[in-house]
């Protein structure tokens, strides 16, 4: 099984996983501690300056108050279909015009716009 101290560290890592903390943070810390323990000069010093300090990156989102929307009356029928471009052109009569007549109308509109600018 292992030493009691090692079991405590494993238990801490597992409980952190349950609290939604990734185990890589704890593993990285353990690796650094292991390297520091090998060095006899560092045995009596404080290791806090060598250990990583991770910041929480959870951003608290502001709750936006939503205005109460008025409920629309329930209708079992879907809304009426919007007319297509071809349908609108048929209603106005432009669909049946020839290319020359369409070009004349566009030129006339441009002349009117120029006259209004002047």
Secondary structure, 3 states (H helix, E strand, C coil): CCCHHHHHHHHHHHHHHHCCCCHHHHHHHHHHHHHHHHCHHHCCCCCCCCCCCCCCCCCCCCCCCCCCCCCCCCCCCCCCCCCCHHHHHHHHCHHHCCHHHHHHHHHHHHHHHHHHHC
